[in-house]
Amino acid sequence: MATTTEYKSSDVTAGSWEPLIDDGQEIGEVHWLRREGEGMPVSGLWRISTEKGAEIPYNVHGSDSFHVIEGEAELETPDGQKIMLVAGGVYSFPDGFTATWRTRSPFLKFFVVA
């Protein structure tokens, strides 16, 4: 029995971004690469400006692994730990992780949530 690998590609254009809504609040914009299938990993690009992302909740559902393409942000955990996210950095946060997200400069990341 032959198996095939499903290939995905995407062109990022101005019209390919859509608002990302979490708990009724807009938290930046997303360009999806893969999003179908309940329980399957999703991936794409996420961006947020300093105006929209001054301070938003960051609640991980699944595990969120990402590469910061541009910008800087700070996460502050409920116990006061501060984590700086910087361009070029690769990060991974487990299911249930929570923090306050503060965007320091326009931010863009490639993410995979599993």
Secondary structure, DSSP 8 states (H G I E B T S, - for coil): -------------GGG-EEEEETTEEEEEEEEEE--STTS-EEEEEEE-TTTTSSEEEE-SS-EEEEEEEEEEEEE-TT--EEEEETT-EEEE-TT-EEEEEEEEEEEEEEEE-
